[in-house]
């Protein structure tokens, strides 16, 4: 931990040396919530989000805050180790081409249900009435299963310092998660206004009581979206495996890792059962495996959690942005960013000025982010990018 701020109702514990004013204001808003438990934890990759910083961890008692989970519920990362130590550049280009042809990117969806893709089942006793948004979006979700999405989502071929090639995928719950988040954040705002607006509306931290029907429905639908996001990554990973086997039939694969970094979960901390909201934060309990991707021009990491209670057993979810999307498009130079990637021999996704929002220069130094959280995680494997497909 770098610093503790004690000026608010609850402490704010920081794992970064510099924090911008907007992100700090959001952290202070969290620290002044009447139902916040113990303290706020701000991870090393933190930057401003809607209501709660991305890279923030907050535990509450008695309520859930939809905006403290975010709109891409269940967004996370999976990683798969292969048995190969290398591929020829022509083989890598063939891999990228096949990925782009078979995995829809951005706003694109499949035109028909895909073989091997399986939607999560409703939980025991759950009905369409108890999961109304999921039920409404289910059929379109079938066509979204196995699609990457846009923004900072990616599929990446990596060279591990273990001498083997890895596949890493970062994606989330697509439109089904967005619709759930939007629906319940609106209900939370209505609840907050109807009960005296104890949380200022401008904070964007409206809440639902856990003992209310709406609060329980949100938890059920959120949990489904976490499962959908994992199934989505699993479907894409299965397709990439098929492509790799077409290229090199003798290849074998490890059991994949998969971790989410946008969700809320009931956990025990400091002697109490609380609801831990992780928004752009990875759980890092003792010996738990975590995945921390960098930008498309920097290394990623597989880590082992150290179970630090001060972070609510959490760590960063990535490098974290240092420039907003529009800011990156204005301030970064396209040829400079392309040159940075090509000097490293990375087959990349920078083509146009609009792509600069996902350039390496838009992100923090992942090495510094890792160094700032050495009390939270230990690095197991370092992964160097070889080729990247962006949404």
NUKOL-346412 format. One record per residue (C-alpha): residue number from 1; residue in one letter; chain; y, x, z. Coordinates in steps of 0.2 Angstrom, whole numbers, plus 2048, in hexadecimal, padded with zeros to 3 digits. Layout:
# residues N
k/r/c/c2/c1/c3
NUM/A/A/Y/X/Z;
...
//
This chain:
# residues 391
k/r/c/c2/c1/c3
1/X/A/800/800/800;
2/X/A/811/806/7FB;
3/X/A/81D/7FC/805;
4/X/A/81E/7EC/811;
5/X/A/82E/7E1/810;
6/X/A/831/7D8/820;
7/X/A/841/7CE/81C;
8/X/A/839/7BE/819;
9/X/A/82F/7B1/823;
10/X/A/81F/7BA/81F;
11/X/A/81D/7CD/81A;
12/X/A/81B/7D2/807;
13/X/A/810/7E1/805;
14/X/A/812/7EB/7F5;
15/X/A/807/7F6/7EB;
16/X/A/814/7FC/7DF;
17/X/A/823/808/7E1;
18/X/A/82F/7FE/7D6;
19/X/A/831/7EB/7D5;
20/X/A/83E/7E2/7CA;
21/X/A/849/7D5/7D2;
22/X/A/841/7C6/7CA;
23/X/A/830/7CB/7D0;
24/X/A/836/7CF/7E2;
25/X/A/83F/7BE/7E3;
26/X/A/82F/7B5/7DE;
27/X/A/826/7BF/7EC;
28/X/A/833/7BA/7F8;
29/X/A/832/7A8/7F4;
30/X/A/81F/7A9/7F7;
31/X/A/822/7B2/808;
32/X/A/82D/7A3/80D;
33/X/A/821/795/809;
34/X/A/81D/78B/819;
35/X/A/80A/78B/815;
36/X/A/809/79E/810;
37/X/A/7FC/7A7/81B;
38/X/A/7FF/7B8/822;
39/X/A/808/7C2/814;
40/X/A/80A/7C3/801;
41/X/A/801/7D1/7F8;
42/X/A/809/7D8/7E8;
43/X/A/7FE/7E2/7DD;
44/X/A/803/7F3/7D4;
45/X/A/804/7EA/7C3;
46/X/A/80F/7DC/7C9;
47/X/A/81D/7D4/7BE;
48/X/A/826/7C3/7BD;
49/X/A/81C/7B3/7B9;
50/X/A/81F/7A1/7BB;
51/X/A/822/79D/7CE;
52/X/A/816/7AB/7D4;
53/X/A/816/7BD/7CE;
54/X/A/808/7C2/7C2;
55/X/A/7FF/7CF/7CD;
56/X/A/802/7C4/7DD;
57/X/A/7F6/7BF/7EA;
58/X/A/7FA/7B1/7F6;
59/X/A/7EF/7A8/803;
60/X/A/7F4/797/809;
61/X/A/7EE/78A/816;
62/X/A/7EC/778/812;
63/X/A/7F3/779/800;
64/X/A/7F0/77F/7EE;
65/X/A/7FE/785/7E3;
66/X/A/7FA/783/7D0;
67/X/A/807/78F/7CB;
68/X/A/800/79C/7D6;
69/X/A/7F0/79B/7CB;
70/X/A/7F9/79A/7BB;
71/X/A/7F7/791/7AA;
72/X/A/7E8/79C/7A4;
73/X/A/7DC/797/7B2;
74/X/A/7CD/7A3/7B3;
75/X/A/7D5/7B0/7A7;
76/X/A/7CB/7C0/7AA;
77/X/A/7C2/7CF/7A2;
78/X/A/7B0/7D3/79E;
79/X/A/7A9/7E4/799;
80/X/A/798/7E9/792;
81/X/A/791/7FA/791;
82/X/A/787/7FF/781;
83/X/A/779/80C/77F;
84/X/A/783/815/771;
85/X/A/78E/824/773;
86/X/A/798/822/763;
87/X/A/79B/818/753;
88/X/A/7A1/81E/743;
89/X/A/7B3/819/73E;
90/X/A/7AC/80E/730;
91/X/A/7A0/806/73C;
92/X/A/7AF/802/748;
93/X/A/7B9/7FB/739;
94/X/A/7AA/7F0/735;
95/X/A/7A9/7EA/747;
96/X/A/7BC/7E5/747;
97/X/A/7BA/7DC/737;
98/X/A/7AB/7D2/73D;
99/X/A/7B4/7CD/74D;
100/X/A/7C3/7C7/744;
101/X/A/7B8/7BD/738;
102/X/A/7AE/7B5/745;
103/X/A/7B8/7B3/755;
104/X/A/7C8/7A8/754;
105/X/A/7D8/7B1/75A;
106/X/A/7E8/7AA/760;
107/X/A/7E9/797/75E;
108/X/A/7DA/796/753;
109/X/A/7CA/78D/759;
110/X/A/7B9/78B/752;
111/X/A/7B7/77D/745;
112/X/A/7A6/778/74C;
113/X/A/79C/77B/75C;
114/X/A/795/78D/75C;
115/X/A/783/791/75F;
116/X/A/780/79A/770;
117/X/A/790/794/777;
118/X/A/78D/789/786;
119/X/A/79B/77F/78F;
120/X/A/799/77F/7A2;
121/X/A/791/770/7AA;
122/X/A/79A/765/7B6;
123/X/A/796/769/7C8;
124/X/A/78A/75F/7D3;
125/X/A/791/74E/7D5;
126/X/A/7A1/750/7CB;
127/X/A/7A5/743/7BF;
128/X/A/7B2/741/7B1;
129/X/A/7BD/737/7BD;
130/X/A/7BD/747/7C8;
131/X/A/7C1/753/7BA;
132/X/A/7CC/748/7AF;
133/X/A/7D5/756/7A6;
134/X/A/7C5/75F/7A2;
135/X/A/7BD/74F/79C;
136/X/A/7CB/74C/791;
137/X/A/7CB/75E/78A;
138/X/A/7B8/760/789;
139/X/A/7B5/75D/777;
140/X/A/7C4/769/771;
141/X/A/7BD/775/77E;
142/X/A/7AD/776/775;
143/X/A/7B6/77D/766;
144/X/A/7C0/789/770;
145/X/A/7B1/791/778;
146/X/A/7AF/7A2/771;
147/X/A/7C1/7A4/76C;
148/X/A/7CD/7B2/771;
149/X/A/7DE/7AA/773;
150/X/A/7EF/7B4/771;
151/X/A/7FB/7BD/77C;
152/X/A/7F3/7CC/785;
153/X/A/7E1/7C7/781;
154/X/A/7D6/7D3/778;
155/X/A/7C5/7DA/773;
156/X/A/7C4/7ED/774;
157/X/A/7B7/7FA/770;
158/X/A/7B9/808/77D;
159/X/A/7B2/819/780;
160/X/A/7AC/81B/792;
161/X/A/7AD/82C/79C;
162/X/A/79B/828/79F;
163/X/A/798/82D/78C;
164/X/A/794/81B/786;
165/X/A/79D/80E/77C;
166/X/A/7A3/7FE/785;
167/X/A/7AA/7ED/77F;
168/X/A/7B7/7E5/78A;
169/X/A/7BE/7D3/787;
170/X/A/7CD/7CC/790;
171/X/A/7CF/7B9/78E;
172/X/A/7D1/7A9/797;
173/X/A/7CE/796/797;
174/X/A/7D8/792/787;
175/X/A/7E0/781/786;
176/X/A/7D5/778/792;
177/X/A/7DC/783/7A0;
178/X/A/7EE/781/79B;
179/X/A/7EC/76E/79B;
180/X/A/7E4/76E/7AC;
181/X/A/7F2/77A/7B3;
182/X/A/800/76F/7AB;
183/X/A/7F9/75F/7B1;
184/X/A/7F7/764/7C3;
185/X/A/807/76E/7C4;
186/X/A/810/75E/7BF;
187/X/A/807/755/7CD;
188/X/A/80C/762/7D9;
189/X/A/81E/761/7D4;
190/X/A/81D/74E/7D7;
191/X/A/815/750/7E8;
192/X/A/822/75D/7EE;
193/X/A/830/752/7E9;
194/X/A/828/743/7F1;
195/X/A/826/74C/801;
196/X/A/837/753/804;
197/X/A/837/762/7F8;
198/X/A/832/76E/806;
199/X/A/830/77B/7F8;
200/X/A/840/77C/7ED;
201/X/A/83C/777/7DB;
202/X/A/844/786/7D4;
203/X/A/836/791/7DC;
204/X/A/829/789/7D1;
205/X/A/81D/789/7DF;
206/X/A/819/777/7E1;
207/X/A/809/773/7EB;
208/X/A/7FB/766/7ED;
209/X/A/7F3/763/7FE;
210/X/A/7E1/769/7FF;
211/X/A/7DC/758/808;
212/X/A/7E3/74E/7FA;
213/X/A/7DA/746/7EB;
214/X/A/7E5/750/7DF;
215/X/A/7E3/760/7E8;
216/X/A/7D0/75E/7E8;
217/X/A/7D0/759/7D5;
218/X/A/7DB/769/7D1;
219/X/A/7CE/774/7DA;
220/X/A/7C0/76C/7D1;
221/X/A/7C8/76D/7C0;
222/X/A/7CE/77F/7C4;
223/X/A/7BD/784/7C8;
224/X/A/7B6/77D/7B8;
225/X/A/7C4/787/7AE;
226/X/A/7BE/797/7B6;
227/X/A/7AC/793/7B1;
228/X/A/7B3/78F/79F;
229/X/A/7BC/79F/79E;
230/X/A/7AD/7A9/7A3;
231/X/A/7A2/79F/796;
232/X/A/7B0/7A3/789;
233/X/A/7AF/7B5/78C;
234/X/A/79C/7B5/78C;
235/X/A/79C/7AC/77B;
236/X/A/7A7/7B9/773;
237/X/A/79D/7C7/77B;
238/X/A/78D/7C0/774;
239/X/A/795/7C0/763;
240/X/A/79B/7D2/764;
241/X/A/789/7D7/76A;
242/X/A/782/7CF/75A;
243/X/A/78F/7D8/74F;
244/X/A/78B/7E9/757;
245/X/A/778/7E6/755;
246/X/A/77B/7E3/742;
247/X/A/784/7F3/742;
248/X/A/777/7FD/74D;
249/X/A/767/7F3/750;
250/X/A/760/800/75D;
251/X/A/76F/7FD/769;
252/X/A/76C/7F6/77A;
253/X/A/778/7EF/787;
254/X/A/77B/7EE/79A;
255/X/A/77D/7DF/7A4;
256/X/A/790/7DA/7A1;
257/X/A/79D/7DA/7AF;
258/X/A/7A8/7CB/7AF;
259/X/A/7B7/7C8/7BB;
260/X/A/7C5/7BB/7BC;
261/X/A/7D7/7BE/7C1;
262/X/A/7DF/7AD/7C1;
263/X/A/7D8/7A1/7CE;
264/X/A/7D8/79B/7E0;
265/X/A/7C9/79C/7EC;
266/X/A/7C5/798/7FE;
267/X/A/7C2/7A9/807;
268/X/A/7C2/7B0/819;
269/X/A/7D1/7BB/81D;
270/X/A/7D8/7C1/82E;
271/X/A/7CC/7B5/837;
272/X/A/7D1/7A5/82D;
273/X/A/7CB/79B/81E;
274/X/A/7D9/79B/812;
275/X/A/7DB/797/7FF;
276/X/A/7DF/7A8/7F6;
277/X/A/7E9/7A6/7E6;
278/X/A/7E7/7B5/7DA;
279/X/A/7F3/7B5/7CC;
280/X/A/7EF/7C4/7C1;
281/X/A/7E6/7CC/7CF;
282/X/A/7D3/7D1/7D0;
283/X/A/7C8/7CF/7DF;
284/X/A/7C4/7E0/7E7;
285/X/A/7B8/7DD/7F6;
286/X/A/7AE/7EC/7FC;
287/X/A/7A3/7F2/7EE;
288/X/A/7A8/7E4/7E2;
289/X/A/7AA/7E9/7D0;
290/X/A/7BB/7E6/7C8;
291/X/A/7C2/7E9/7B6;
292/X/A/7D3/7EF/7B4;
293/X/A/7D9/7F0/7A2;
294/X/A/7E7/7FA/79B;
295/X/A/7F2/7F7/78C;
296/X/A/7EA/7F9/77A;
297/X/A/7F1/80B/77B;
298/X/A/7EA/810/78C;
299/X/A/7DA/812/796;
300/X/A/7D2/804/7A0;
301/X/A/7C8/805/7B0;
302/X/A/7B8/7FF/7B8;
303/X/A/7BB/800/7CA;
304/X/A/7B2/7FC/7DB;
305/X/A/7BB/7F2/7E8;
306/X/A/7BF/7FA/7F9;
307/X/A/7C1/7EA/802;
308/X/A/7D3/7ED/809;
309/X/A/7D8/7DD/813;
310/X/A/7EA/7E1/811;
311/X/A/7E9/7DC/7FE;
312/X/A/7DD/7CD/802;
313/X/A/7CF/7D7/7FA;
314/X/A/7D9/7D8/7EA;
315/X/A/7DF/7E5/7DD;
316/X/A/7E9/7E5/7CD;
317/X/A/7E3/7DC/7BD;
318/X/A/7EA/7E8/7B1;
319/X/A/7F8/7F3/7AD;
320/X/A/806/7E6/7AE;
321/X/A/815/7E3/7A3;
322/X/A/824/7ED/7A5;
323/X/A/82D/7E4/796;
324/X/A/82D/7D2/793;
325/X/A/826/7CC/782;
326/X/A/837/7C9/779;
327/X/A/83E/7D9/782;
328/X/A/830/7E3/77B;
329/X/A/833/7DC/769;
330/X/A/846/7E1/76B;
331/X/A/844/7F2/773;
332/X/A/834/7FA/76D;
333/X/A/833/803/75C;
334/X/A/824/7FD/751;
335/X/A/821/80E/749;
336/X/A/822/817/759;
337/X/A/815/80C/761;
338/X/A/80A/80D/752;
339/X/A/80B/820/752;
340/X/A/807/820/765;
341/X/A/7F6/817/761;
342/X/A/7F2/820/751;
343/X/A/7F4/831/75A;
344/X/A/7E6/82C/765;
345/X/A/7DC/826/757;
346/X/A/7DC/814/75D;
347/X/A/7D9/806/750;
348/X/A/7E6/7FA/756;
349/X/A/7EE/7E9/753;
350/X/A/800/7EE/751;
351/X/A/806/7E8/740;
352/X/A/817/7DF/742;
353/X/A/826/7DF/74D;
354/X/A/820/7D0/756;
355/X/A/810/7D9/75C;
356/X/A/81B/7E5/766;
357/X/A/819/7D9/775;
358/X/A/808/7E0/777;
359/X/A/80C/7F2/773;
360/X/A/807/7FF/77F;
361/X/A/81A/802/783;
362/X/A/81C/7F1/78A;
363/X/A/810/7F5/798;
364/X/A/811/7FF/7A8;
365/X/A/808/810/7AA;
366/X/A/7F6/80B/7AE;
367/X/A/7F3/81C/7B6;
368/X/A/801/819/7C2;
369/X/A/7FB/807/7C6;
370/X/A/7EA/80E/7CA;
371/X/A/7F1/81C/7D5;
372/X/A/7FB/80F/7DF;
373/X/A/7EC/806/7E4;
374/X/A/7E0/813/7E9;
375/X/A/7DE/80A/7FA;
376/X/A/7D8/7FB/7F0;
377/X/A/7CB/801/7E3;
378/X/A/7C2/811/7DE;
379/X/A/7C0/815/7CC;
380/X/A/7AE/815/7C5;
381/X/A/7B0/816/7B2;
382/X/A/7BF/81A/7A7;
383/X/A/7C0/812/796;
384/X/A/7CA/819/787;
385/X/A/7CE/80C/77A;
386/X/A/7C7/80F/768;
387/X/A/7CB/7FF/75F;
388/X/A/7D4/7EF/764;
389/X/A/7D5/7DD/75E;
390/X/A/7E3/7D3/766;
391/X/A/7E6/7C1/766;
//
